[in-house]
Amino acid sequence: MKILITGGAGYLGTELTKELANDSQIKEILIYDNLSRLNYNLFLGKRLKNFEKVNFIAGDILDSRKLQQVLNGVDVVYHLAARVTTPFANTDAHFHEQVNHWGTAEVVNAVEDSEVKKFIYTSSTSVYGSSTEFLTEESVPNAKTFYGISKLRGEDHVKRLLKKRDTYILRCGNVYGYNKSMRFDAVINKFMFDANFNNRLSIHGDGKQSRSFISVGLLATTMQKLIKNEVPSGIYNLVDKNYSILDIVDALKLLYPALEFIFINQHLSLRDLKVSPDSQLRRHIHYENSSDLYTELHDFKQRFSF
């Protein structure tokens, strides 16, 4: 089996590459990335197990000719490449549209003209907008940020593949947890860094706003299982837990008893976005919930060098 991962040098791509490299049925993994985030950590440090099956291709998802070339002989495509920048999801509309919308359109066009058998697209729970009730796959999307809108438009292109080959749209919660290519714009990761090195957190609004989350390890493991199991094509939520900002702060205070925190615009109640962890995907793939937040953050803390 030959795999292509767009955005494979990123946060999730690094974790997924490690998972796939351990699969004896996978003969080659192509990392297709333009390195726009200047993240070179995938290429450094301890060698991957079975590293000889992993190859890097410098390329952009807007380069349709190159995409068509690299898809030659590929069986499975994981399309992870995206413009994310979590704290600024409602700025720079053009860049979100260019990468997440039209970039995905180019990938889908290239896949349509290929022999690819399975296509996995990482969308986001951001397409739902907001809700104080738990949302499911039957819930109607109502994206409210440029990021969410661009991911939803990307989904529209991917839907063209649903009847042509095994195709999966995964609406993922906020990703967190340690790996060597991790992002520090994601809320839990940023809080961990600030707590460990600055001993102070900045909380926007009243802190009661809730979001859906999934650890990077659980996400990568589940995505690896997706190509091993018989799963109907479709749209699936991929969420592990829902936390308010204050829930996260409470877990961090157990780890760092002297932790300080300040509220910015504490009078504001920011929007909630709750998504049910009981995904329809669980009917086809068994995946365990990750451990409790305190245990996860305690393990994360041990990863810091000082």
SVG drawing of the C-alpha trace seen along z (x, -y; Angstrom):
<svg xmlns="http://www.w3.org/2000/svg" viewBox="-29 -43 47 49">
<polyline fill="none" stroke="black" stroke-width="0.4" points="0.0,0.0 1.3,-3.5 0.2,-6.5 0.3,-10.2 -0.1,-12.7 -0.6,-16.4 0.6,-18.6 2.5,-15.6 5.2,-17.6 2.7,-19.3 1.4,-18.5 -1.0,-15.8 1.0,-14.6 4.0,-13.9 1.9,-11.7 0.2,-10.0 3.5,-9.2 4.8,-7.5 1.6,-5.4 1.7,-4.4 5.4,-3.6 4.7,-0.8 2.2,0.8 3.8,3.7 1.1,3.5 2.3,0.0 5.2,0.0 5.7,-3.7 4.6,-7.0 5.0,-10.2 5.1,-13.4 3.8,-16.2 4.3,-19.6 5.3,-23.2 6.8,-23.8 4.9,-27.1 4.9,-26.9 8.7,-26.5 8.3,-23.4 11.2,-21.0 10.9,-18.9 9.6,-15.8 13.0,-15.6 15.1,-15.9 15.8,-13.8 15.5,-10.1 14.9,-8.2 11.4,-6.9 10.9,-3.2 11.0,-1.8 12.1,-5.2 13.3,-3.9 9.6,-3.7 9.1,-7.5 9.9,-10.0 9.5,-13.8 8.2,-15.8 8.3,-19.6 5.1,-20.7 2.0,-22.9 -1.6,-21.7 -2.3,-24.5 0.1,-23.0 -2.3,-20.8 0.3,-19.5 2.6,-18.3 -0.3,-16.7 -1.2,-14.7 2.4,-13.5 2.8,-12.4 -0.5,-10.6 0.8,-8.0 0.6,-4.6 -0.9,-6.0 -3.6,-3.9 -4.6,-6.2 -4.6,-10.0 -4.7,-11.7 -5.5,-15.4 -4.3,-17.3 -2.8,-20.4 -4.7,-23.5 -4.4,-27.0 -5.3,-26.8 -3.9,-29.5 -6.5,-28.8 -6.5,-32.1 -6.9,-34.0 -9.6,-31.9 -11.5,-35.0 -8.7,-36.9 -7.1,-36.7 -10.2,-35.4 -8.3,-35.2 -5.6,-32.9 -8.1,-30.5 -10.1,-30.4 -7.0,-30.0 -5.6,-27.0 -8.6,-25.3 -11.1,-25.8 -9.4,-26.1 -6.4,-24.0 -8.8,-21.2 -10.5,-21.6 -7.1,-21.0 -6.4,-17.9 -9.9,-16.5 -9.5,-17.3 -6.2,-15.4 -7.6,-12.5 -10.6,-12.2 -8.1,-11.6 -6.1,-9.0 -6.4,-5.4 -6.6,-6.4 -8.8,-4.0 -9.3,-5.8 -9.5,-9.5 -9.5,-11.0 -10.1,-14.7 -9.6,-16.3 -12.3,-18.9 -13.2,-20.5 -16.0,-20.8 -15.7,-24.5 -18.1,-23.9 -20.9,-23.7 -20.4,-27.2 -21.7,-27.2 -24.1,-25.3 -24.8,-24.8 -26.3,-21.4 -24.2,-18.4 -24.1,-18.2 -24.0,-15.0 -23.3,-14.2 -27.0,-14.9 -26.6,-18.5 -26.7,-21.2 -23.4,-23.1 -23.4,-26.8 -19.8,-28.0 -19.2,-31.4 -15.4,-32.0 -13.4,-32.3 -11.6,-29.1 -14.9,-27.2 -16.4,-28.5 -13.3,-27.5 -13.3,-24.0 -17.0,-23.6 -16.4,-24.7 -13.6,-22.2 -16.0,-19.5 -18.3,-20.4 -15.5,-19.5 -14.7,-16.3 -18.3,-15.2 -17.9,-14.7 -15.8,-11.6 -18.3,-9.9 -19.8,-7.8 -16.6,-7.2 -14.3,-5.7 -14.0,-5.2 -14.1,-8.8 -14.2,-10.0 -14.7,-13.6 -13.6,-13.8 -14.8,-16.7 -12.1,-16.8 -12.2,-18.6 -9.4,-20.9 -6.2,-18.8 -3.8,-18.8 -1.0,-16.9 2.7,-16.4 4.7,-15.6 7.8,-17.1 5.9,-19.1 3.3,-20.4 1.5,-23.7 1.4,-26.2 -1.6,-28.1 -3.9,-25.4 -5.5,-26.3 -4.4,-23.4 -0.9,-23.3 -0.5,-27.1 -1.9,-26.9 0.6,-24.1 3.5,-26.2 2.4,-29.4 1.8,-27.4 5.2,-25.7 7.4,-28.6 5.5,-31.8 3.3,-30.6 0.5,-32.7 -2.5,-32.1 -4.5,-34.7 -8.2,-33.8 -10.4,-35.6 -14.0,-36.1 -15.5,-34.5 -13.8,-31.1 -17.1,-29.2 -17.0,-28.7 -16.8,-25.0 -15.1,-23.4 -14.6,-19.8 -11.2,-18.2 -9.2,-15.2 -5.6,-14.2 -3.2,-14.1 -2.3,-10.5 -5.9,-9.2 -6.7,-11.1 -3.7,-9.6 -4.4,-6.1 -8.0,-6.3 -7.1,-7.6 -4.7,-4.7 -7.4,-2.3 -9.7,-3.9 -7.8,-2.4 -7.7,1.1 -11.4,1.5 -14.5,1.6 -16.1,-1.8 -18.9,-3.3 -18.0,-6.5 -19.4,-9.5 -19.0,-12.4 -17.9,-11.5 -17.2,-13.6 -14.0,-12.7 -14.1,-14.1 -13.0,-12.7 -14.1,-15.1 -15.7,-18.5 -14.1,-21.0 -14.7,-24.5 -11.7,-26.8 -12.2,-26.7 -12.1,-22.9 -8.7,-23.1 -7.5,-25.7 -8.7,-23.5 -6.6,-20.6 -3.6,-22.8 -3.9,-24.2 -3.4,-20.6 -0.2,-20.4 1.0,-23.9 -0.4,-24.9 1.1,-28.4 -0.3,-29.1 -1.7,-32.6 -4.3,-33.6 -5.9,-36.8 -9.1,-37.4 -9.3,-39.6 -12.8,-41.0 -14.2,-38.8 -17.7,-40.3 -18.0,-38.6 -19.6,-35.2 -18.0,-33.6 -19.7,-31.1 -19.9,-27.4 -19.3,-24.6 -20.1,-21.1 -19.9,-18.0 -21.0,-14.5 -18.1,-12.0 -20.5,-9.3 -19.6,-9.4 -21.1,-7.2 -17.5,-6.1 -17.5,-4.1 -20.0,-1.7 -17.2,-0.6 -13.9,-1.3 -13.3,-0.6 -11.2,-3.4 -10.8,-4.0 -11.3,-7.4 -8.0,-8.9 -7.3,-9.1 -8.5,-11.9 -7.2,-15.4 -5.0,-15.7 -3.2,-12.4 -2.7,-13.6 -1.4,-17.0 0.9,-15.4 2.5,-13.2 2.7,-16.3 4.6,-18.2 7.2,-15.4 8.1,-16.2 9.4,-19.7 13.1,-19.8 13.1,-22.0"/>
</svg>
